[in-house]
Amino acid sequence: MKKKITNKQFAKALYEAIKDLKGEKLHNALKQFVLVLVQNHKLKKADKIITEFIRYSKKEEGIVEMTVTSARKLEKHTLELIDKAFGGKTEMTEDIDVALLGGVKIKTEDQIFDGSIKKQLQKLKQLMNV
């Protein structure tokens, strides 16, 4: 039985195949990749493969995608400090949640940093009940 190749595997293969190519070599490699997609009946999944490719290439280049949630719009300086704390290579999306009393929540692909006042009060309550 033939093992199925996932969209993520196609995306990683594409990244590895083209990461150092430019010009005509890049163009030819992309044409070959499209042919591979056609042969594997994956052309209809090209948009999902491209999404995985973008996600994988950002990860390989050390870019951290994150959502920063706060009760109100944060100052530019605060966002710069958050960026610096994550290595200076971030793609930040701001989200306003008026239900937050204060503080921030930062969500990356695989982690959530909850510095909201609500979370801090919950931690304090747990400490006091010990």
Backbone as CSV, one residue per row, in Angstrom:
resi,resn,N_x,N_y,N_z,CA_x,CA_y,CA_z,C_x,C_y,C_z
1,MET,0.839,-1.178,0.000,0.000,0.000,0.000,0.888,1.246,0.000
2,LYS,0.534,2.204,-0.842,1.305,3.427,-0.992,1.035,4.367,0.188
3,LYS,2.109,4.858,0.797,1.984,5.756,1.934,1.666,7.166,1.435
4,LYS,0.669,7.807,2.051,0.274,9.149,1.656,1.272,10.181,2.170
5,ILE,1.524,11.165,1.338,2.402,12.269,1.710,1.505,13.419,2.156
6,THR,1.785,13.974,3.331,0.953,15.045,3.878,1.308,16.389,3.241
7,ASN,0.405,17.343,3.402,0.653,18.708,2.918,1.912,19.288,3.563
8,LYS,2.085,18.990,4.837,3.253,19.485,5.573,4.544,18.891,4.993
9,GLN,4.517,17.623,4.632,5.697,16.988,4.044,6.021,17.591,2.679
10,PHE,4.992,17.864,1.877,5.211,18.542,0.600,5.820,19.923,0.826
11,ALA,5.303,20.646,1.809,5.795,21.991,2.104,7.261,21.962,2.534
12,LYS,7.620,21.032,3.406,9.010,20.913,3.849,9.928,20.547,2.688
13,ALA,9.470,19.640,1.841,10.267,19.235,0.683,10.491,20.424,-0.257
14,LEU,9.439,21.196,-0.474,9.570,22.377,-1.330,10.566,23.361,-0.733
15,TYR,10.460,23.609,0.558,11.385,24.540,1.218,12.831,24.081,1.042
16,GLU,13.086,22.827,1.325,14.451,22.300,1.216,14.960,22.358,-0.225
17,ALA,14.064,22.146,-1.173,14.468,22.121,-2.584,14.795,23.507,-3.129
18,ILE,14.133,24.542,-2.610,14.311,25.869,-3.220,14.996,26.893,-2.331
19,LYS,15.349,26.555,-1.113,15.819,27.569,-0.165,17.037,28.359,-0.642
20,ASP,17.898,27.796,-1.447,19.086,28.519,-1.903,19.053,28.852,-3.394
21,LEU,17.914,28.670,-4.030,17.816,28.889,-5.474,17.334,30.296,-5.805
22,LYS,17.751,30.772,-6.979,17.322,32.072,-7.473,17.137,31.978,-8.984
23,GLY,16.418,32.949,-9.522,16.295,33.086,-10.968,15.712,31.876,-11.668
24,GLU,16.360,31.481,-12.762,15.873,30.394,-13.613,15.844,29.054,-12.872
25,LYS,16.829,28.829,-11.994,16.852,27.575,-11.234,15.639,27.484,-10.306
26,LEU,15.286,28.594,-9.693,14.103,28.621,-8.827,12.842,28.378,-9.659
27,HIS,12.744,29.053,-10.775,11.593,28.899,-11.668,11.422,27.434,-12.102
28,ASN,12.516,26.802,-12.508,12.465,25.401,-12.948,12.095,24.460,-11.803
29,ALA,12.626,24.722,-10.621,12.312,23.877,-9.464,10.824,23.991,-9.112
30,LEU,10.267,25.180,-9.211,8.847,25.359,-8.922,7.975,24.656,-9.959
31,LYS,8.388,24.719,-11.215,7.654,23.997,-12.260,7.667,22.495,-11.990
32,GLN,8.820,21.968,-11.596,8.935,20.544,-11.276,8.063,20.186,-10.077
33,PHE,8.014,21.078,-9.103,7.189,20.824,-7.919,5.714,20.749,-8.294
34,VAL,5.276,21.628,-9.165,3.881,21.587,-9.623,3.595,20.262,-10.325
35,LEU,4.543,19.792,-11.116,4.369,18.495,-11.781,4.257,17.359,-10.764
36,VAL,5.033,17.432,-9.716,4.960,16.423,-8.649,3.577,16.466,-7.994
37,LEU,3.065,17.675,-7.759,1.722,17.799,-7.184,0.673,17.183,-8.106
38,VAL,0.806,17.425,-9.408,-0.134,16.852,-10.372,-0.058,15.327,-10.334
39,GLN,1.156,14.777,-10.336,1.339,13.320,-10.321,0.758,12.679,-9.065
40,ASN,0.783,13.427,-7.967,0.280,12.899,-6.695,-1.153,13.351,-6.399
41,HIS,-1.815,13.912,-7.396,-3.200,14.364,-7.255,-3.367,15.321,-6.081
42,LYS,-2.435,16.255,-5.938,-2.449,17.204,-4.822,-2.602,18.660,-5.280
43,LEU,-2.822,18.889,-6.559,-2.899,20.256,-7.054,-4.034,21.033,-6.389
44,LYS,-5.134,20.363,-6.086,-6.255,21.025,-5.410,-5.901,21.428,-3.977
45,LYS,-4.852,20.823,-3.436,-4.417,21.119,-2.072,-3.274,22.140,-2.055
46,ALA,-2.978,22.736,-3.210,-1.837,23.648,-3.323,-1.925,24.807,-2.335
47,ASP,-3.114,25.364,-2.124,-3.238,26.481,-1.190,-2.875,26.076,0.234
48,LYS,-3.252,24.868,0.625,-2.906,24.386,1.968,-1.410,24.078,2.069
49,ILE,-0.841,23.575,0.994,0.598,23.305,0.970,1.370,24.618,1.064
50,ILE,0.898,25.637,0.372,1.550,26.947,0.425,1.474,27.527,1.837
51,THR,0.321,27.378,2.488,0.179,27.844,3.867,1.172,27.130,4.775
52,GLU,1.299,25.825,4.622,2.276,25.054,5.407,3.701,25.479,5.061
53,PHE,3.953,25.748,3.789,5.283,26.192,3.344,5.655,27.513,4.021
54,ILE,4.733,28.454,4.053,4.991,29.754,4.678,5.268,29.574,6.163
55,ARG,4.440,28.779,6.828,4.624,28.520,8.261,5.993,27.874,8.523
56,TYR,6.343,26.873,7.715,7.607,26.158,7.900,8.806,27.068,7.617
57,SER,8.719,27.866,6.552,9.854,28.730,6.203,10.080,29.794,7.275
58,LYS,9.003,30.324,7.846,9.153,31.301,8.933,9.830,30.651,10.137
59,LYS,9.408,29.444,10.446,9.992,28.729,11.583,11.485,28.479,11.349
60,GLU,11.829,28.062,10.141,13.229,27.798,9.806,14.077,29.066,9.866
61,GLU,13.475,30.205,9.584,14.190,31.477,9.601,14.137,32.151,10.967
62,GLY,13.532,31.464,11.945,13.500,31.972,13.315,12.456,33.040,13.567
63,ILE,11.481,33.155,12.695,10.423,34.146,12.872,9.313,33.534,13.728
64,VAL,8.940,34.249,14.787,7.908,33.781,15.705,6.615,34.533,15.398
65,GLU,5.578,33.781,15.033,4.253,34.379,14.853,3.560,34.384,16.197
66,MET,2.950,35.518,16.540,2.294,35.602,17.839,1.096,36.531,17.791
67,THR,0.198,36.279,18.737,-0.933,37.172,18.960,-0.777,37.745,20.356
68,VAL,-0.806,39.065,20.430,-0.694,39.761,21.709,-2.069,40.336,22.024
69,THR,-2.648,39.861,23.133,-3.985,40.295,23.526,-3.882,41.174,24.765
70,SER,-4.541,42.326,24.713,-4.549,43.249,25.844,-5.915,43.917,25.938
71,ALA,-6.146,44.634,27.037,-7.437,45.301,27.245,-7.576,46.531,26.353
72,ARG,-6.456,47.130,26.001,-6.459,48.304,25.116,-5.210,48.278,24.242
73,LYS,-5.174,49.125,23.241,-4.046,49.167,22.318,-2.767,49.465,23.094
74,LEU,-1.741,48.656,22.825,-0.463,48.838,23.505,0.375,49.892,22.794
75,GLU,1.230,50.546,23.557,2.134,51.539,22.980,3.189,50.837,22.140
76,LYS,3.710,51.549,21.169,4.725,51.003,20.263,5.936,50.499,21.049
77,HIS,6.330,51.236,22.056,7.489,50.847,22.867,7.261,49.499,23.556
78,THR,6.060,49.278,24.058,5.722,48.008,24.720,5.803,46.858,23.725
79,LEU,5.275,47.077,22.525,5.332,46.039,21.485,6.784,45.758,21.080
80,GLU,7.604,46.788,21.046,9.026,46.607,20.725,9.720,45.774,21.800
81,LEU,9.357,45.983,23.066,9.940,45.192,24.155,9.529,43.726,24.050
82,ILE,8.272,43.481,23.692,7.801,42.099,23.511,8.565,41.455,22.354
83,ASP,8.701,42.191,21.259,9.454,41.700,20.095,10.883,41.338,20.500
84,LYS,11.521,42.218,21.232,12.904,41.991,21.676,13.004,40.751,22.576
85,ALA,12.003,40.551,23.442,12.001,39.395,24.345,11.929,38.076,23.579
86,PHE,11.370,38.107,22.362,11.258,36.911,21.533,12.314,36.874,20.433
87,GLY,13.407,37.590,20.631,14.530,37.509,19.705,14.522,38.518,18.577
88,GLY,13.552,39.413,18.563,13.527,40.470,17.562,13.043,40.057,16.189
89,LYS,12.613,38.818,16.047,12.101,38.343,14.759,10.687,37.816,14.969
90,THR,9.750,38.747,15.073,8.368,38.337,15.308,7.448,38.921,14.247
91,GLU,6.346,38.238,14.056,5.223,38.768,13.295,4.072,38.809,14.284
92,MET,3.751,40.018,14.690,2.818,40.212,15.777,1.446,40.636,15.269
93,THR,0.423,40.007,15.824,-0.956,40.426,15.589,-1.481,40.918,16.926
94,GLU,-2.033,42.116,16.921,-2.608,42.661,18.152,-4.088,42.331,18.218
95,ASP,-4.535,41.996,19.416,-5.942,41.692,19.640,-6.368,42.439,20.902
96,ILE,-7.489,43.107,20.829,-8.014,43.829,21.984,-9.161,43.017,22.583
97,ASP,-9.072,42.778,23.894,-10.125,42.067,24.622,-10.484,42.922,25.836
98,VAL,-11.564,43.672,25.726,-11.940,44.594,26.799,-12.311,43.855,28.086
99,ALA,-12.526,42.545,28.012,-12.841,41.762,29.206,-11.611,41.577,30.105
100,LEU,-10.413,41.793,29.553,-9.208,41.713,30.383,-9.160,42.931,31.301
101,LEU,-8.806,42.713,32.542,-8.663,43.838,33.464,-7.398,44.632,33.145
102,GLY,-6.384,43.931,32.719,-5.100,44.540,32.401,-4.088,43.454,32.129
103,GLY,-2.875,43.849,31.820,-1.844,42.884,31.480,-1.981,42.425,30.043
104,VAL,-1.218,41.394,29.684,-1.257,40.884,28.313,-1.231,39.361,28.307
105,LYS,-1.760,38.813,27.220,-1.625,37.393,26.911,-0.886,37.328,25.588
106,ILE,0.095,36.446,25.512,0.856,36.270,24.283,0.736,34.814,23.869
107,LYS,0.239,34.602,22.660,0.074,33.241,22.156,0.954,33.060,20.929
108,THR,1.838,32.057,21.003,2.652,31.676,19.855,2.098,30.361,19.328
109,GLU,2.777,29.787,18.356,2.298,28.536,17.765,2.121,27.439,18.809
110,ASP,3.041,27.377,19.768,3.010,26.260,20.708,3.033,26.658,22.188
111,GLN,2.885,27.963,22.476,2.904,28.388,23.874,1.928,29.528,24.102
112,ILE,1.462,29.624,25.347,0.642,30.759,25.760,1.276,31.334,27.025
113,PHE,1.573,32.621,26.980,2.115,33.335,28.126,1.000,34.238,28.638
114,ASP,0.481,33.921,29.813,-0.658,34.661,30.340,-0.187,35.574,31.464
115,GLY,0.011,36.834,31.131,0.406,37.835,32.109,-0.750,38.770,32.429
116,SER,-1.968,38.264,32.285,-3.143,39.095,32.563,-3.329,39.238,34.072
117,ILE,-3.958,40.310,34.476,-4.226,40.527,35.900,-5.124,39.418,36.440
118,LYS,-6.093,38.986,35.637,-6.993,37.910,36.052,-6.194,36.654,36.412
119,LYS,-5.237,36.284,35.574,-4.422,35.091,35.825,-3.561,35.275,37.075
120,GLN,-3.010,36.474,37.244,-2.183,36.743,38.416,-3.015,36.670,39.700
121,LEU,-4.259,37.156,39.637,-5.146,37.060,40.804,-5.509,35.607,41.105
122,GLN,-5.706,34.801,40.059,-5.984,33.375,40.253,-4.800,32.685,40.933
123,LYS,-3.595,33.009,40.503,-2.392,32.420,41.120,-2.270,32.833,42.575
124,LEU,-2.546,34.092,42.864,-2.485,34.586,44.240,-3.501,33.869,45.114
125,LYS,-4.706,33.678,44.582,-5.746,32.961,45.316,-5.311,31.532,45.640
126,GLN,-4.690,30.853,44.641,-4.209,29.493,44.866,-3.137,29.461,45.943
127,LEU,-2.241,30.433,45.942,-1.189,30.496,46.961,-1.762,30.711,48.367
128,MET,-2.801,31.512,48.438,-3.401,31.810,49.729,-4.190,30.636,50.283
129,ASN,-4.663,29.749,49.411,-5.433,28.585,49.847,-4.538,27.425,50.265
130,VAL,-3.246,27.556,50.090,-2.334,26.461,50.408,-2.083,26.367,51.878
